[in-house]
């Protein structure tokens, strides 16, 4: 069997629905409960349910032959994996945002003699973005509730994912710049691609065909 790592969280439900539409998972499969490993010999797959940020690591080190993960994490971690398919679902934007009032009426911050602070879960992407523009910043690494940081003075700006922009607006934030478009991607372990090539090729081509044909509704 091939091992496929799925991201728990926002991508899990659409990933499972997509795989069921491709007949790669049984209709009765449920992603609920405490189990994290599921074997489906009939479908030639073992499923691992992992924290999203761990999926690229498991695939790179060969614990999983394939994985489905957001391109935001691939850009952040820069793991040594193949990325053969943009799956087309889970679309969102990675943006730089700040308090809307500060964009409309720029003013000298209280900490003008210090580097601007940017709060984010994506320190590597953020560092590259500002370095390419020659702008020195101080990065504040957070793991959640990024939108609150400018409201309470932890940061001047944030870099975070935004699907509709509703969460940003609800916290009085506005987009300063769009850094990247993001979506779910299929990734493949490099060694597995050689050692298990026939089996992997069959799965990858079926997924490519499903995306390209438009016959399978993307969740």
Backbone as a chain_set.jsonl record, in Angstrom:
{"seq": "XXXXXXXXXXXXXXXXXXXXXXXXXXXXXXXXXXXXXXXXXXXXXXXXXXXXXXXXXXXXXXXXXXXXXXXXXXXXXXXXXXXXXXXXXXXXXXXXXXXXXXXXXXXXXXXXXXXXXXXXXXXXXXXXXXXXXXXXXXXXXXXXXXXXXXXXXXXXXXXXXXXXXXXXXXXXXXXXXXXXXXXXXXXXXXXXXXXXXXXXXXXXXXXXXXXXXXXXXXX", "coords": {"N": [[0.832, -1.2, 0.0], [0.34, 2.301, -0.578], [1.243, 5.167, 1.319], [-0.603, 7.879, 2.406], [-0.55, 11.131, 3.545], [-2.741, 13.222, 5.247], [-3.855, 16.548, 5.881], [-4.956, 17.626, 8.989], [-7.622, 19.793, 10.006], [-8.531, 22.753, 8.174], [-8.261, 21.745, 5.562], [-8.939, 19.084, 5.605], [-11.647, 18.027, 5.361], [-12.417, 18.843, 2.63], [-10.368, 17.461, 1.278], [-10.84, 14.735, 1.84], [-13.399, 14.497, 0.709], [-12.771, 14.965, -1.975], [-11.055, 12.783, -2.577], [-12.822, 10.686, -2.193], [-14.586, 11.195, -4.271], [-12.967, 10.511, -6.364], [-12.923, 7.844, -6.075], [-10.983, 6.788, -4.424], [-11.116, 6.451, -1.785], [-13.198, 4.753, 0.579], [-16.76, 5.277, 0.683], [-17.776, 5.196, 3.211], [-15.816, 6.139, 4.879], [-14.781, 7.965, 7.676], [-13.596, 10.99, 9.034], [-13.599, 11.493, 11.665], [-13.298, 10.933, 15.269], [-10.703, 9.333, 17.3], [-8.718, 7.99, 15.977], [-5.751, 7.938, 14.005], [-4.516, 6.63, 11.994], [-5.345, 4.816, 9.142], [-6.068, 1.901, 7.395], [-6.597, 0.846, 4.116], [-6.694, -1.679, 2.317], [-8.051, -2.546, 0.004], [-8.152, -0.29, -1.547], [-5.562, 0.291, -1.818], [-4.26, 2.049, -0.1], [-2.862, 3.624, 2.782], [-3.9, 5.803, 5.247], [-2.759, 8.67, 6.877], [-3.531, 10.877, 9.429], [-2.559, 14.033, 10.099], [-1.109, 16.846, 11.866], [-1.275, 19.855, 10.068], [1.156, 21.271, 9.565], [3.001, 19.278, 9.855], [2.81, 17.521, 7.755], [4.453, 17.982, 5.335], [6.963, 17.281, 6.417], [6.706, 14.553, 7.135], [6.352, 13.484, 4.602], [8.726, 14.257, 3.272], [10.656, 12.797, 4.727], [9.916, 10.228, 4.194], [8.049, 8.788, 5.662], [5.546, 8.985, 4.766], [4.309, 8.376, 1.517], [2.978, 10.142, -0.099], [1.276, 13.327, 0.168], [-1.265, 15.695, 1.151], [-1.391, 19.102, 1.268], [-1.372, 22.568, 2.224], [-0.2, 25.124, -0.005], [0.937, 27.279, 1.235], [2.322, 26.309, 3.466], [4.254, 24.813, 2.176], [5.736, 26.812, 0.905], [6.673, 28.106, 3.161], [8.172, 26.144, 4.579], [9.824, 24.927, 2.674], [10.458, 22.248, 1.891], [12.119, 19.263, 0.673], [10.564, 17.944, -1.629], [8.529, 16.451, -4.226], [6.123, 18.269, -6.145], [3.592, 17.63, -7.719], [0.887, 18.266, -8.405], [-1.516, 20.846, -8.452], [-4.252, 20.996, -6.564], [-6.503, 22.56, -6.573], [-8.447, 23.196, -4.666], [-9.29, 24.666, -1.423], [-8.533, 27.298, -1.671], [-6.957, 30.409, -0.982], [-5.564, 33.548, 0.184], [-2.282, 34.693, 0.895], [-1.473, 37.314, 2.854], [-0.246, 40.646, 3.519], [-1.158, 42.652, 6.136], [-2.654, 45.45, 7.88], [-3.829, 47.723, 10.469], [-6.729, 49.305, 9.379], [-7.148, 52.063, 9.717], [-4.57, 53.019, 10.067], [-3.526, 52.729, 7.562], [-5.071, 54.425, 5.981], [-4.587, 56.913, 7.177], [-1.586, 57.527, 7.562], [0.766, 57.619, 10.191], [3.396, 58.665, 12.395], [4.748, 56.025, 14.144], [4.682, 55.117, 17.655], [6.982, 53.813, 18.281], [9.032, 54.772, 16.614], [11.765, 54.811, 16.326], [12.511, 52.248, 16.26], [12.585, 48.999, 14.576], [9.818, 48.173, 12.449], [7.256, 45.993, 13.635], [6.218, 42.752, 12.685], [3.734, 40.444, 12.924], [3.308, 36.928, 12.678], [2.605, 33.556, 11.457], [4.295, 32.656, 9.675], [7.331, 32.965, 9.482], [9.571, 32.626, 7.763], [8.652, 33.109, 5.118], [7.813, 35.722, 5.498], [10.209, 37.007, 6.2], [11.658, 36.699, 3.791], [10.021, 38.162, 2.049], [10.169, 40.861, 2.981], [12.933, 41.229, 2.949], [13.548, 41.089, 0.223], [12.616, 43.519, -0.527], [14.217, 45.23, 0.745], [13.627, 46.094, 3.32], [13.963, 46.539, 6.716], [12.753, 44.636, 9.445], [11.121, 43.556, 12.499], [10.339, 40.348, 13.382], [7.548, 38.824, 14.824], [6.831, 35.825, 16.081], [3.916, 34.005, 16.053], [1.313, 31.622, 16.938], [-1.356, 31.538, 16.599], [-4.472, 33.452, 16.459], [-3.614, 35.758, 15.067], [-4.667, 38.113, 14.056], [-5.272, 39.735, 16.197], [-2.96, 40.885, 17.101], [-2.068, 43.553, 16.052], [-4.043, 45.098, 17.222], [-3.622, 45.126, 19.948], [-1.135, 46.147, 20.194], [1.044, 44.468, 19.859], [2.169, 44.106, 17.37], [2.883, 45.945, 14.312], [2.027, 45.254, 11.809], [0.645, 42.365, 10.091], [1.263, 39.078, 8.725], [-0.631, 36.789, 7.126], [-2.992, 34.107, 6.367], [-5.851, 34.627, 4.274], [-9.113, 34.073, 3.404], [-11.717, 35.096, 2.64], [-11.525, 37.646, 3.602], [-13.141, 38.514, 5.603], [-12.527, 38.026, 8.339], [-10.323, 39.685, 8.709], [-11.499, 42.231, 8.273], [-13.339, 42.235, 10.362], [-11.718, 42.694, 12.495], [-10.823, 45.193, 12.086], [-8.821, 45.427, 10.192], [-6.931, 45.841, 7.138], [-5.947, 44.864, 3.829], [-2.614, 45.275, 2.901], [-0.817, 44.332, 1.025], [-0.79, 41.654, -1.342], [0.759, 38.645, -0.924], [0.93, 35.993, -1.883], [-0.98, 33.604, -3.828], [-2.724, 30.834, -2.571], [-3.262, 27.27, -2.319], [-4.505, 23.872, -2.035], [-2.113, 21.277, -2.362], [-0.793, 18.359, -3.97], [1.797, 16.422, -2.758], [4.875, 14.552, -3.142], [7.062, 12.017, -2.018], [10.514, 11.903, -2.772], [12.164, 9.59, -2.95], [10.241, 7.56, -2.885], [9.015, 8.074, -5.279], [10.729, 6.961, -7.096], [11.184, 4.288, -6.2], [8.622, 3.216, -5.851], [7.38, 3.689, -8.228], [5.473, 2.74, -10.331], [3.018, 2.286, -8.904], [2.672, 4.758, -7.638], [2.564, 6.486, -9.841], [0.144, 5.736, -11.019], [-1.738, 6.611, -9.1], [-1.16, 9.38, -8.981], [-1.617, 10.2, -11.636], [-4.338, 9.641, -11.844], [-5.352, 11.489, -10.039], [-4.501, 13.888, -11.236], [-5.981, 13.735, -13.612], [-8.565, 13.825, -12.585], [-8.65, 16.443, -11.567], [-8.129, 17.968, -13.885], [-10.161, 17.237, -15.676], [-12.527, 18.312, -14.829], [-14.829, 17.044, -14.217], [-15.129, 16.092, -11.726], [-16.473, 17.526, -8.978], [-14.88, 20.093, -7.257], [-14.377, 20.394, -3.818]], "CA": [[0.0, 0.0, 0.0], [0.959, 3.607, -0.499], [0.82, 5.931, 2.486], [-0.999, 9.249, 2.07], [-0.736, 11.974, 4.725], [-3.739, 14.28, 5.081], [-3.773, 17.625, 6.868], [-6.116, 17.904, 9.823], [-7.944, 21.216, 9.956], [-9.397, 23.28, 7.122], [-8.155, 21.0, 4.306], [-9.267, 17.665, 5.745], [-12.955, 17.7, 4.776], [-12.381, 18.85, 1.166], [-9.448, 16.423, 0.786], [-11.544, 13.456, 1.918], [-14.468, 14.524, -0.294], [-12.136, 14.855, -3.286], [-10.568, 11.414, -2.74], [-14.003, 9.833, -2.346], [-15.097, 11.418, -5.623], [-12.058, 9.789, -7.253], [-13.014, 6.419, -5.711], [-9.738, 6.395, -3.77], [-11.471, 6.159, -0.402], [-14.571, 4.244, 0.68], [-17.761, 6.279, 1.045], [-18.025, 5.141, 4.646], [-14.695, 6.657, 5.659], [-15.059, 9.147, 8.482], [-12.374, 11.571, 9.574], [-13.816, 11.787, 13.07], [-12.746, 9.988, 16.231], [-9.335, 9.51, 17.784], [-7.764, 7.262, 15.145], [-4.918, 8.764, 13.131], [-4.006, 5.762, 10.934], [-6.419, 4.007, 8.563], [-5.608, 1.051, 6.298], [-7.606, 0.459, 3.134], [-6.015, -2.54, 1.332], [-8.807, -2.598, -1.246], [-7.857, 0.932, -2.304], [-4.112, 0.417, -1.902], [-3.844, 3.249, 0.625], [-2.874, 3.845, 4.225], [-4.117, 7.229, 5.484], [-2.287, 9.262, 8.121], [-4.091, 12.196, 9.728], [-1.48, 14.743, 10.782], [-1.141, 18.302, 11.936], [-0.934, 20.344, 8.728], [2.562, 21.658, 9.46], [3.851, 18.079, 9.898], [2.658, 16.725, 6.535], [5.654, 18.021, 4.49], [8.062, 16.569, 7.077], [6.46, 13.115, 6.998], [6.571, 13.113, 3.201], [10.143, 14.396, 2.949], [11.436, 11.742, 5.359], [9.495, 8.92, 3.708], [7.027, 8.139, 6.482], [4.401, 8.968, 3.863], [4.707, 8.469, 0.106], [2.307, 11.314, -0.66], [0.568, 14.135, 1.149], [-2.039, 16.84, 0.689], [-1.064, 20.184, 2.196], [-1.486, 23.895, 1.632], [1.038, 25.644, -0.59], [1.531, 28.225, 2.175], [3.295, 25.581, 4.278], [5.361, 24.432, 1.309], [6.56, 28.008, 0.747], [7.301, 28.419, 4.444], [9.128, 25.125, 5.013], [10.75, 24.637, 1.577], [10.874, 20.851, 2.004], [12.62, 18.647, -0.552], [9.541, 17.006, -2.104], [7.908, 16.768, -5.509], [4.82, 18.934, -6.031], [3.091, 17.41, -9.084], [-0.487, 18.662, -8.728], [-2.311, 21.848, -7.739], [-5.548, 20.329, -6.469], [-7.543, 23.514, -6.929], [-9.369, 23.584, -3.589], [-8.632, 25.308, -0.294], [-7.898, 28.528, -2.15], [-6.94, 31.576, -0.113], [-4.45, 34.447, -0.116], [-1.354, 35.054, 1.958], [-1.462, 38.765, 2.713], [0.287, 41.575, 4.51], [-2.286, 43.49, 6.544], [-2.444, 46.389, 8.991], [-5.048, 48.407, 10.859], [-7.223, 50.118, 8.266], [-6.944, 53.479, 10.022], [-3.153, 53.37, 9.893], [-3.273, 52.782, 6.119], [-5.728, 55.623, 5.454], [-3.944, 58.1, 7.74], [-0.278, 57.131, 8.099], [1.315, 58.494, 11.217], [4.645, 58.162, 12.962], [4.447, 55.143, 15.272], [5.318, 55.448, 18.934], [8.299, 53.188, 18.307], [9.584, 55.158, 15.319], [13.21, 54.569, 16.285], [12.706, 50.803, 16.207], [12.086, 48.342, 13.368], [8.403, 47.79, 12.512], [7.014, 44.603, 14.014], [5.259, 42.017, 11.862], [3.348, 39.192, 13.57], [2.991, 35.934, 11.658], [2.931, 32.134, 11.604], [5.152, 32.356, 8.527], [8.512, 33.821, 9.604], [10.483, 32.521, 6.611], [8.04, 33.842, 4.013], [7.822, 37.138, 5.866], [11.595, 37.485, 6.102], [12.002, 36.806, 2.372], [9.218, 39.235, 1.448], [10.711, 42.175, 3.345], [14.336, 41.294, 2.519], [13.545, 41.395, -1.209], [12.289, 44.935, -0.676], [15.214, 46.0, 1.481], [12.982, 46.72, 4.474], [14.248, 45.855, 7.977], [11.598, 44.462, 10.328], [11.223, 42.602, 13.605], [9.284, 39.355, 13.231], [6.977, 38.257, 16.048], [6.261, 34.522, 15.713], [2.729, 33.61, 16.798], [0.758, 30.36, 16.477], [-2.793, 31.694, 16.426], [-5.015, 34.783, 16.781], [-2.698, 36.746, 14.497], [-5.381, 39.37, 13.792], [-5.349, 40.545, 17.409], [-1.657, 41.492, 17.404], [-2.014, 45.017, 15.895], [-5.038, 45.742, 18.087], [-3.101, 45.25, 21.32], [0.199, 46.721, 20.175], [2.117, 43.485, 19.733], [2.824, 44.312, 16.079], [2.363, 47.01, 13.463], [1.4, 44.591, 10.677], [0.626, 40.908, 10.174], [1.247, 38.277, 7.507], [-1.488, 35.654, 7.462], [-3.91, 33.651, 5.323], [-7.17, 35.231, 4.246], [-9.947, 33.466, 2.361], [-12.71, 36.073, 2.175], [-11.226, 38.964, 4.151], [-14.101, 38.835, 6.658], [-11.865, 38.056, 9.641], [-9.523, 40.908, 8.754], [-12.394, 43.378, 8.436], [-13.951, 42.167, 11.686], [-10.74, 43.201, 13.459], [-10.397, 46.524, 11.677], [-7.603, 45.328, 9.389], [-7.063, 45.923, 5.679], [-4.803, 44.288, 3.123], [-1.601, 46.19, 2.379], [-0.281, 43.706, -0.182], [-0.993, 40.207, -1.47], [2.062, 38.0, -1.08], [0.826, 34.797, -2.731], [-2.205, 32.806, -3.885], [-2.447, 29.514, -1.997], [-4.259, 26.225, -2.52], [-4.042, 22.539, -1.643], [-1.206, 20.645, -3.317], [-0.346, 16.987, -3.766], [3.258, 16.324, -2.72], [5.342, 13.17, -3.258], [8.423, 11.744, -1.558], [11.408, 11.693, -3.924], [12.582, 8.186, -3.016], [9.055, 6.768, -3.246], [8.749, 8.311, -6.694], [11.57, 6.031, -7.847], [11.031, 2.905, -5.743], [7.228, 2.792, -5.996], [6.933, 4.505, -9.365], [4.223, 2.329, -11.012], [1.85, 2.51, -8.047], [2.524, 6.193, -7.447], [2.154, 7.1, -11.099], [-1.281, 5.456, -11.206], [-2.494, 7.503, -8.215], [-0.929, 10.775, -9.371], [-2.301, 10.45, -12.904], [-5.783, 9.656, -11.572], [-5.642, 12.773, -9.397], [-4.362, 14.916, -12.283], [-7.122, 13.628, -14.525], [-9.737, 14.288, -11.866], [-8.596, 17.903, -11.492], [-8.161, 18.561, -15.227], [-11.382, 16.925, -16.419], [-13.64, 19.142, -14.37], [-16.008, 16.21, -13.978], [-15.232, 15.88, -10.293], [-16.64, 18.839, -8.332], [-13.924, 20.35, -6.196], [-15.062, 20.884, -2.615]], "C": [[0.867, 1.252, 0.0], [0.408, 4.336, 0.721], [0.583, 7.384, 2.087], [-1.268, 10.022, 3.352], [-1.719, 13.091, 4.408], [-3.621, 15.292, 6.213], [-5.064, 17.712, 7.664], [-6.374, 19.41, 9.783], [-8.752, 21.556, 8.726], [-9.369, 22.466, 5.836], [-8.652, 19.556, 4.405], [-10.592, 17.302, 5.067], [-12.939, 17.757, 3.25], [-11.452, 17.789, 0.584], [-10.135, 15.069, 0.764], [-12.649, 13.399, 0.866], [-13.908, 14.335, -1.7], [-11.685, 13.424, -3.554], [-11.725, 10.423, -2.884], [-14.584, 9.977, -3.75], [-14.256, 10.686, -6.658], [-12.074, 8.281, -7.017], [-11.697, 5.915, -5.112], [-9.934, 6.114, -2.287], [-12.893, 5.63, -0.38], [-15.525, 5.333, 1.136], [-17.993, 6.33, 2.548], [-16.908, 5.703, 5.502], [-15.088, 7.935, 6.383], [-13.761, 9.669, 9.052], [-12.532, 11.955, 11.044], [-13.154, 10.754, 13.969], [-11.295, 10.258, 16.551], [-8.29, 8.842, 16.896], [-7.035, 8.209, 14.202], [-4.339, 7.966, 11.966], [-5.137, 4.853, 10.461], [-5.86, 3.214, 7.389], [-6.785, 0.646, 5.413], [-6.942, -0.376, 2.044], [-6.715, -2.583, -0.015], [-8.469, -1.412, -2.148], [-6.353, 1.18, -2.429], [-3.558, 1.607, -1.153], [-3.848, 3.042, 2.137], [-2.971, 5.355, 4.421], [-3.554, 7.618, 6.84], [-2.95, 10.626, 8.276], [-3.103, 12.945, 10.616], [-1.79, 16.225, 10.932], [-0.607, 18.837, 10.61], [0.554, 20.645, 8.574], [3.506, 20.463, 9.457], [3.81, 17.278, 8.598], [3.896, 16.794, 5.637], [6.83, 17.265, 5.089], [7.909, 15.063, 6.909], [6.727, 12.65, 5.563], [8.055, 13.212, 2.85], [10.977, 13.237, 3.505], [10.923, 10.337, 5.043], [8.525, 8.172, 4.583], [5.709, 8.082, 5.73], [4.917, 9.112, 2.438], [4.156, 9.735, -0.542], [1.667, 12.103, 0.473], [-0.26, 15.201, 0.452], [-1.876, 17.939, 1.72], [-1.186, 21.51, 1.475], [-0.153, 24.396, 1.108], [1.701, 26.682, 0.3], [2.599, 27.54, 3.029], [4.484, 25.123, 3.449], [6.3, 25.62, 1.087], [7.317, 28.328, 2.029], [8.424, 27.444, 4.773], [10.171, 24.77, 3.961], [11.327, 23.227, 1.69], [11.273, 20.283, 0.641], [11.661, 17.545, -1.001], [9.114, 17.408, -3.508], [6.533, 17.395, -5.252], [4.114, 18.836, -7.383], [1.724, 17.991, -9.413], [-0.987, 19.787, -7.814], [-3.738, 21.318, -7.734], [-6.727, 21.274, -6.678], [-8.538, 23.864, -5.836], [-8.578, 24.177, -2.419], [-7.977, 26.623, -0.669], [-8.037, 29.667, -1.141], [-5.727, 32.421, -0.491], [-3.568, 34.596, 1.12], [-1.105, 36.546, 1.819], [-0.684, 39.444, 3.836], [-0.845, 42.519, 4.852], [-1.907, 44.362, 7.731], [-3.783, 46.998, 9.365], [-5.475, 49.361, 9.752], [-6.976, 51.601, 8.489], [-5.504, 53.908, 9.786], [-2.772, 53.443, 8.424], [-3.852, 54.066, 5.526], [-5.037, 56.899, 5.912], [-2.625, 57.709, 8.379], [0.215, 58.141, 9.129], [2.575, 57.86, 11.783], [4.332, 57.289, 14.169], [5.199, 55.559, 16.524], [6.743, 54.904, 18.993], [9.047, 53.523, 17.02], [11.079, 54.856, 15.201], [13.542, 53.083, 16.205], [12.198, 50.256, 14.88], [10.593, 48.049, 13.525], [8.271, 46.304, 12.861], [5.955, 43.998, 13.104], [4.982, 40.68, 12.538], [2.9, 38.188, 12.516], [3.261, 34.513, 12.131], [3.926, 31.709, 10.53], [6.423, 33.226, 8.553], [9.435, 33.777, 8.392], [9.939, 33.276, 5.401], [8.114, 35.343, 4.275], [9.211, 37.734, 5.731], [12.002, 37.668, 4.647], [11.288, 37.995, 1.721], [9.844, 40.602, 1.737], [12.178, 42.326, 2.929], [14.44, 41.66, 1.043], [13.263, 42.871, -1.476], [13.233, 45.84, 0.105], [14.663, 46.692, 2.711], [13.297, 45.934, 5.746], [13.009, 45.783, 8.855], [11.992, 43.578, 11.507], [10.058, 41.647, 13.485], [8.859, 38.83, 14.6], [6.277, 36.963, 15.666], [5.094, 34.194, 16.644], [2.171, 32.326, 16.19], [-0.755, 30.421, 16.279], [-3.218, 33.099, 16.813], [-4.101, 35.903, 16.29], [-3.377, 38.112, 14.365], [-5.413, 40.297, 15.0], [-4.081, 41.361, 17.626], [-1.603, 43.001, 17.195], [-2.963, 45.751, 16.839], [-4.496, 46.004, 19.481], [-1.655, 45.723, 21.358], [1.35, 45.741, 20.105], [2.883, 43.683, 18.427], [2.192, 45.495, 15.346], [1.59, 46.436, 12.275], [1.363, 43.092, 10.94], [0.789, 40.312, 8.777], [0.476, 37.011, 7.848], [-2.33, 35.264, 6.255], [-5.237, 34.381, 5.426], [-7.952, 34.612, 3.09], [-10.905, 34.501, 1.777], [-12.403, 37.49, 2.637], [-12.145, 39.353, 5.3], [-13.432, 38.948, 8.027], [-11.011, 39.306, 9.787], [-10.414, 42.12, 9.026], [-13.025, 43.407, 9.821], [-13.026, 42.71, 12.765], [-10.157, 44.547, 13.035], [-9.133, 46.547, 10.854], [-7.921, 45.422, 7.903], [-5.795, 45.389, 5.038], [-3.896, 45.397, 2.597], [-1.043, 45.653, 1.063], [-0.619, 42.219, -0.167], [0.344, 39.567, -1.782], [1.983, 36.806, -2.016], [-0.601, 34.259, -2.729], [-1.86, 31.407, -3.388], [-3.593, 28.549, -2.281], [-3.676, 24.903, -2.055], [-3.183, 21.937, -2.75], [-0.977, 19.182, -2.945], [1.174, 16.998, -3.785], [3.665, 14.857, -2.645], [6.781, 13.066, -2.77], [9.318, 11.363, -2.74], [11.84, 10.237, -4.057], [11.42, 7.286, -3.428], [8.756, 6.896, -4.735], [9.556, 7.366, -7.576], [11.256, 4.581, -7.496], [9.627, 2.365, -6.011], [6.589, 3.456, -7.22], [5.633, 4.031, -10.005], [2.974, 2.628, -10.192], [1.596, 3.996, -7.847], [2.008, 6.892, -8.703], [0.656, 6.92, -11.326], [-2.134, 6.405, -10.369], [-2.384, 8.953, -8.675], [-1.674, 11.106, -10.658], [-3.82, 10.49, -12.721], [-6.193, 10.978, -10.945], [-5.539, 13.908, -10.403], [-5.572, 14.929, -13.214], [-8.385, 14.152, -13.859], [-9.803, 15.8, -11.788], [-8.813, 18.519, -12.866], [-9.493, 18.358, -15.94], [-12.55, 17.82, -16.051], [-14.89, 18.354, -14.086], [-16.228, 15.957, -12.482], [-15.358, 17.241, -9.623], [-15.651, 19.012, -7.199], [-14.64, 20.943, -4.999], [-14.566, 22.272, -2.23]], "O": [[1.985, 1.251, 0.515], [-0.746, 4.145, 1.106], [1.453, 8.033, 1.507], [-2.112, 9.625, 4.156], [-1.555, 13.817, 3.428], [-3.325, 14.937, 7.354], [-6.144, 17.855, 7.089], [-5.458, 20.2, 9.554], [-9.568, 20.753, 8.274], [-10.342, 22.481, 5.083], [-8.772, 18.877, 3.385], [-10.639, 16.359, 4.277], [-13.403, 16.812, 2.612], [-11.721, 17.266, -0.498], [-10.029, 14.333, -0.217], [-12.822, 12.376, 0.204], [-14.498, 13.631, -2.52], [-11.91, 12.903, -4.646], [-11.616, 9.438, -3.614], [-15.022, 8.994, -4.348], [-14.762, 10.287, -7.707], [-11.343, 7.532, -7.666], [-11.343, 4.748, -5.278], [-9.037, 5.603, -1.617], [-13.71, 6.009, -1.219], [-15.137, 6.219, 1.897], [-18.36, 7.369, 3.095], [-17.031, 5.744, 6.726], [-15.649, 8.859, 5.793], [-12.918, 8.894, 9.503], [-11.691, 12.663, 11.598], [-12.524, 9.812, 13.487], [-10.724, 11.267, 16.137], [-7.097, 9.101, 17.049], [-7.618, 9.154, 13.671], [-3.743, 8.54, 11.055], [-5.803, 4.202, 11.266], [-5.248, 3.786, 6.488], [-7.816, 0.173, 5.89], [-6.651, 0.139, 0.964], [-6.063, -2.648, -1.057], [-8.501, -1.529, -3.373], [-5.921, 2.146, -3.058], [-2.504, 2.13, -1.514], [-4.723, 2.374, 2.688], [-2.203, 6.106, 3.821], [-3.841, 6.965, 7.843], [-2.93, 11.437, 7.35], [-2.843, 12.538, 11.749], [-2.626, 16.779, 10.217], [0.39, 18.337, 10.089], [1.148, 20.305, 7.551], [4.677, 20.6, 9.102], [4.684, 16.443, 8.362], [4.365, 15.743, 5.2], [7.617, 16.667, 4.354], [8.873, 14.373, 6.579], [7.258, 11.562, 5.34], [8.584, 12.32, 2.187], [11.892, 12.751, 2.84], [11.446, 9.357, 5.574], [8.197, 7.023, 4.287], [4.857, 7.241, 6.014], [5.848, 9.875, 2.18], [4.786, 10.323, -1.421], [1.534, 11.609, 1.592], [0.009, 15.564, -0.692], [-2.178, 17.749, 2.899], [-1.11, 21.564, 0.248], [0.896, 24.132, 1.695], [2.893, 26.949, 0.153], [3.655, 28.117, 3.288], [5.603, 25.049, 3.958], [7.519, 25.454, 1.082], [8.466, 28.77, 1.986], [9.503, 27.857, 5.196], [11.279, 24.357, 4.303], [12.54, 23.037, 1.596], [10.824, 20.759, -0.402], [11.915, 16.361, -0.781], [9.309, 18.548, -3.93], [5.873, 17.084, -4.261], [4.036, 19.821, -8.116], [1.418, 18.194, -10.588], [-0.9, 19.704, -6.589], [-4.363, 21.205, -8.788], [-7.841, 20.819, -6.936], [-9.388, 24.731, -6.035], [-7.347, 24.184, -2.431], [-6.984, 27.024, -0.062], [-9.091, 29.859, -0.533], [-4.957, 32.054, -1.378], [-4.059, 34.622, 2.249], [-0.59, 37.001, 0.798], [-0.496, 38.901, 4.925], [-1.436, 43.128, 3.96], [-0.978, 44.062, 8.481], [-4.77, 46.81, 8.654], [-4.662, 50.136, 9.248], [-6.632, 52.32, 7.552], [-5.249, 55.033, 9.355], [-1.815, 54.128, 8.062], [-3.226, 54.715, 4.688], [-4.909, 57.854, 5.145], [-2.543, 57.573, 9.6], [0.092, 59.353, 8.95], [2.785, 56.653, 11.657], [3.714, 57.76, 15.124], [6.212, 56.256, 16.463], [7.603, 55.465, 19.672], [9.636, 52.636, 16.402], [11.593, 54.667, 14.099], [14.708, 52.704, 16.095], [11.48, 50.937, 14.148], [10.147, 47.711, 14.621], [9.076, 45.477, 12.434], [4.943, 44.625, 12.79], [5.894, 39.87, 12.707], [2.197, 38.547, 11.571], [4.029, 34.284, 13.065], [4.347, 30.553, 10.479], [6.567, 34.128, 7.727], [10.023, 34.796, 8.032], [10.679, 34.0, 4.735], [8.436, 36.129, 3.384], [9.372, 38.838, 5.21], [12.621, 38.674, 4.298], [11.883, 38.737, 0.94], [10.024, 41.406, 0.822], [12.617, 43.426, 2.594], [15.307, 42.44, 0.651], [13.627, 43.402, -2.525], [13.069, 47.06, 0.124], [15.157, 47.746, 3.112], [12.927, 44.764, 5.842], [12.289, 46.772, 8.992], [13.046, 42.943, 11.509], [8.904, 42.076, 13.486], [9.691, 38.444, 15.422], [5.242, 36.991, 15.001], [5.259, 34.115, 17.862], [2.511, 31.975, 15.06], [-1.361, 29.445, 15.835], [-2.45, 33.85, 17.413], [-3.846, 36.871, 17.007], [-2.733, 39.147, 14.542], [-5.564, 41.509, 14.848], [-4.121, 42.413, 18.264], [-1.126, 43.701, 18.089], [-2.71, 46.896, 17.211], [-4.865, 46.988, 20.123], [-1.017, 45.708, 22.411], [2.507, 46.127, 20.271], [4.093, 43.46, 18.371], [1.118, 45.975, 15.71], [0.63, 47.039, 11.794], [1.972, 42.605, 11.893], [0.49, 40.961, 7.775], [0.866, 36.253, 8.736], [-2.382, 35.982, 5.256], [-5.694, 34.714, 6.519], [-7.504, 34.628, 1.943], [-10.904, 34.752, 0.572], [-12.973, 38.443, 2.107], [-11.957, 40.404, 5.912], [-13.736, 39.864, 8.791], [-10.974, 39.919, 10.855], [-10.119, 42.934, 9.902], [-13.225, 44.479, 10.392], [-13.485, 43.137, 13.824], [-9.132, 44.984, 13.557], [-8.438, 47.561, 10.808], [-9.033, 45.123, 7.469], [-4.712, 45.451, 5.62], [-4.35, 46.332, 1.937], [-0.823, 46.405, 0.114], [-0.721, 41.607, 0.895], [0.987, 39.899, -2.778], [2.865, 36.616, -2.854], [-1.34, 34.431, -1.76], [-0.818, 30.858, -3.746], [-4.74, 28.959, -2.459], [-2.495, 24.821, -1.719], [-3.494, 22.075, -3.933], [-0.969, 18.816, -1.77], [1.78, 17.523, -4.72], [2.91, 14.019, -2.152], [7.614, 13.922, -3.071], [8.913, 10.587, -3.605], [11.878, 9.706, -5.167], [11.594, 6.362, -4.222], [8.3, 5.946, -5.371], [9.124, 7.011, -8.673], [11.084, 3.745, -8.383], [9.462, 1.196, -6.357], [5.392, 3.743, -7.227], [4.743, 4.855, -10.212], [1.991, 3.156, -10.714], [0.451, 4.448, -7.88], [1.141, 7.763, -8.642], [-0.022, 7.845, -11.775], [-3.13, 6.943, -10.854], [-3.384, 9.668, -8.75], [-2.292, 12.166, -10.765], [-4.505, 11.281, -13.369], [-7.245, 11.528, -11.271], [-6.392, 14.796, -10.426], [-6.109, 15.983, -13.554], [-9.184, 14.843, -14.491], [-10.878, 16.385, -11.925], [-9.58, 19.471, -13.012], [-9.912, 19.211, -16.724], [-13.448, 18.057, -16.859], [-15.92, 18.935, -13.746], [-17.334, 15.655, -12.035], [-14.425, 18.042, -9.696], [-15.585, 18.187, -6.288], [-15.419, 21.885, -5.139], [-15.03, 22.842, -1.243]]}, "num_chains": 1, "name": "protein.A"}
